[in-house]
């Protein structure tokens, strides 16, 4: 099996034939960037370490994300009997989404690009193929990811600048250096350092953490940036500041399946799998960030559980068409917040976040507005 044929086939599937990204996808050996990866099987992570091209290429050249690190354990450094616990912390993003993020950036020949979230290095490779090594700088908080990506980029004949940097803090670049910033890690609000690094008229693309909302904006002469929330959807891991994410609410989420609530009510709306209801989840992520979710449907009973690190939790259980029972505890009533969003949806016919106008202030505040709706991140 020849990788060039697999890459050309992938390019034909994820780009239009006239797209300037078709060539970079076709010329990039994605398998080099994912020699090993993790897959979730029966609730636990299993290492995939292909021994030949027949095992390797169908996954490497599929339009799918491959998880490369769980917690602080990268697949490169794992053994077959390792089963890490925790959340994925790095992946090779599905190629169509990488291309889509670059397309949202409206990248032109001659642009200088800051690629935030090196990860496997595959997206960096596409950018370097498109713009040239000297025009691409890529950063990631994880030293191992940076070293591995730099080495694999070199194997592919590419040598962009790749550095270990916490993207949410100061950036070691001169002010106004970049024409475009594209982030494949999510942030709650755009760091002030990104605005400083972006030239006037430059364009940034990122996603809002805890949502599937893509934010695009162009920098004004006064240092602010204005743009919008796009109608497309994308999901990326949130930016982290170290080897792993904080513990979060996983313990409370597990306990909330069984404990009795301080408040027990019924909801007028059916039980919903919030994490997979993208628009609903995004509005909740804007309104009450940081909630973790669990959902189970055994064919008769549907159970949804929510928990937050502040100690708030909720559990809704529905059977058939009967109004679900809702148990809630802690300082906030999370299910009530969810039901308020669903009531807004019914009243207005849609949720307002997607398509909203955006203003990013030089001080690091992101303001969203659509109609009479307002939100400040």
N, C-alpha and C positions, 0 to 999 in steps of 0.2 A: 504494500500500500504506500503510495507516494503522498507526502504531506501537501505538496503543492496542489494536487487535485482536490484534496479534502478542503483546503483553504479556499480554493476557487469556488467550490460548491457552496461553502459557507457564505462567501461574499455574495453569491447570486441569491441566496435566501434572505440576507439581512440588509441588502442595499438595492437601490434602483440601478438599472444598468448605466444611467448617466451620472450617478453620484460620484463625487470626488473621493468618497470613502471606499468605493468598491476596490480600487487598486490597493490601498493599504491593508484591507482585510485579506485580500487574495495573496498578498506578499508576506504576511506575518505568520510565522509558525506557532500557532497558539499552543500546541502540545509542549513546546519548550518551556512555557510559563506555568504549566500544570502537570508536572511529572507525577505528582501524587495529590490526593484530595480526600475529603471526608464525605461520606454519605450517611444519612439517617436511616436506619433499618430497625423496625420494631422498637422505636423509642430510644435507641442508643446510636452513637456515632461509630461507624465502621471505616477503617482505613481502606482506601483503594490505591493499590500500588501495581499498576499494569506491568506485565512482563513482556508484552509484545505489542506491535502496532494494532493488531486486531482488538485487543482489550483497550488500548489507549486512545486511538484516533476517533472512534465513534462518540466518546464523551468529550474529548478535547475540541472537536469541531462541530459539536451540537450547539444550537443557540440556547444555551442554558448556563446558569451560574454554577460554578463548582466551588464549594467551601474548602478553603485551604488551611484555615486555622480555627480551632475551637478553644475558647479560653486563651491560655498562653501556649498551647501546644500546636505547633505547625505540623502539617502532614509530612513535610520533609524530614522531621526529626522524630517521628513516631514509629512505634513497632506495631506489628499486625495485631497484637493482643491488647493494644491501648484502646480505651473507650472514654475519651475525655467528657467531662460534664461541663455544663455551662452554655453560653451563647456563642455563635459564630463571631469571630473577630476579624476575619479577612476572607476574601473570595476572589475568584476570577469572574467578574460580572458577565452576564450573558452579552454576547457581542452586539446584538441589535440595540440593547439599551445604551451601551457605550457610544455607539454611533449616533443614537438619538440625542444623547446629551451634547455631543460635539456639534450636531446639527442645530440644536437650540442656541449654541454659542455663536452661530453664523461666522465661523472661522474663515478668514480669507488668506490667500497666499501672502507671505511676509509677516503675518501676525506672530507675536511672541505669546506663548501659552504657559500659564501655570496650571499644572495638573495636580489637584489636591486629592490625595488618597492613592498612592502608587499601587498598593495591593500586590497582585501577582506581577504587575508590570505590563500586562497585555494592552490595557488602554494607553499607557505611555508609549508603547511600541507603535500603535496605530497613529498616534499624534506625531511621533518622530518620522514615521513613513510619509505622512502627509506634509509636514512642515520642514523637516530636516532636524538633525540633532541639536544644532545651535539655537533653535527657536523654542525648544521645549525644556521646561524645568518641572520636575515632579517631586513631591514631598510626601512623606508618611511619618507617623510618630514612632513606628516600630523599626528598630535598627536591623533586625533580621530580615524583615520584608524588603527593606531598602537594599541591603547587601545582595540578597537573592535576586531581586529584580534587576539590579545593575549587572550582575553576572549573566543573567539570562538574556537581557537586552544585548549584551556584547556577543553572546552566542548567535543572536539573530543579526549581528552586524550593525547594531545601533548603539549610539553613545550619547544620549541626552544627559542633562544634569539631573541627578537623582540624589536627594539629600534627606537626612533624618531631621524632621522639624515637626513640632506640635503646631498644626495649622491654625489652631484657635488662639495662638499667642503671636508674638512679634515674628516677622518673616525677615530672614537675612538677605534682603534684596533692596535695591534702591527704589525710592518712591516713583510711582508712575511707570514702572518697567514693563508691565504686561498689557497687551491689547485684549487678552481674553483670560478668564479664570473659569475653569470647569472643575467642580468638586463631585467626586463619587463617594464621598462620605456626607452624611446629613448633619446640619447644624441647626440649633434652635433659632439663632439670629446670625446674620453675617458678621464675622469678626471685623473690627475696625482695621486690622492689618491688611485685609483683603482690599478694602477701599483704598488704603494708602498705596498699595502695590499696583493698583489698576490705573491706567492712564485715563485722562479725561476723554470721554467718548467710548472707553473700553466697556466690554460686556462681560458679566459674570453669570454663571449658571450653577445652581445648587439645589438641594432639596431640604425642606424643613423637617428637622428631626421629629420622629414620632408621627409622621404623616406620609402620604404619598404625593405631596405637593411639590411641583417643580417651580422654583423661583428664578426668574430672569430679570436682570436690571442693567441699565447703562449708567455710567458715572457722569455726573454733571460737573461743571466748573467749580461749583461751591463745595465739592467734596462729598455730597450726597449721591445716591443712586436711585433711579426711578425705573419701575418696570411693572411686572404683573406675575400673577400665579398662572401658569400655563394650564391648558385643558388636558394635556397629557398627564399620565401617572408614572411614577417611578418610586421604587423603594430601595433605600440604601441603609447600611449600618450607620449608626450615629458616630460622629467623631469621638475618639477616646484620647485619654491623656497619658496612658500607660499601657502595660502589657495586656490588661483585661478591663472589662467594665466593672463598676461597683456592684455589690451583691444585689441591690435592688429589692424587689418585693417577692421574690420567688418562694420564700418560706411562708409568708402570709398568704400568697396565692394558693399554695397547697392546703394550708389550714382552713381557708375560707370555703372549701368544698364541704366541710362538715359542721363548723361552729354555728351556733344560733346568733341571730342578729340582735342588736339593740333596738332596731326598728324592723318590723315585719309588715309589709304591705303587699298589695297587688299592683301590677303594672297594666296600663291599658293597651300595651303593645306586645307582640309576640317576642319570645326569646330570640336573640340574634347573635350570630357569630361575628362579633364586632371587628376582630382583627382582619377578617376577610371581607368585610363590608367597607370598601376602601374610602368612599366619600364620608360615611358616618365616622369611621375611625379617624379620618383626617380632621374633621370638625372637632371631635373629642380631643385629639392631640393638640389642637390650637387652644381649646377652652380649658382643658385640664391635663397638661402634659405629664408624662411619666407613668401612666397607668399600664399595668401588665394584664394580659388576658389569658383565659383558658376556656375551652368549649368542648362539649361532648354531646353527641346525639346517638342514642342506642336504637333509634327507630321508633321509640315510643315516648321517651322523656328527653327533653333538651335542657341542658344545663350550661349557663354562662357564668363565669366568675371573673371578677375584676379586683385588682389590688394595687395599692400605691405604697411607696416607701414611707409615707407619712403616717401609716397605720390604717388608712381608710380601705374598706373592702366592701364588696357586694356580691351576692349570688342570686341569680334568677333561675327558677325551675318551671318549665312549662310542659304540660301534657295535653296533646291534642289542641283543641280550640279554647280550652279553659284559660282564663287570664292567669299569667304566671305569678307565683309567689316570689317575693323579693325580700331577702334578708340583707341588712346593711349594718355596718359598724364603723367605728373610728371617727375622726374629726370631721369628715365630709361624707356626703351621701352620693356616692359615685353613680349609682343607677338613676337617681333623680336627675343628675346632670345629663346623662345619656338620654333620658326621656324628654328633657327640655329641648334637646337638639332634634329629636324625632318629631316633637310637636311643631317646632319651627319649620321643619321640612314639609310636614303636612299642610301647614298654614300658607307657606310661600311657594310650594311646588318644587323647590330645590334648596340645596345648601349653598351658602354664599362664598366659601373660601376659594373654590376653584374658579378662576377667571377674575379674581379680585385685583385691584390696583395695588401696587406696592411702593412704599417709600422706605429707603434704608438711610438713616441719618448718619453723619460722620461720627457720632458718639456711640453707634452700635445698637440703635433701636430699629426694629423693623415694624412698620405700620401697614396694616392691610385694610382695604375698604372696598365695599361693593354695595351700591345702593345706600341704605341707612345703616348697614352693618359695619362695625369697626372692630379691629383687634390690634393689640400692641404686644409684640413678642419681646 
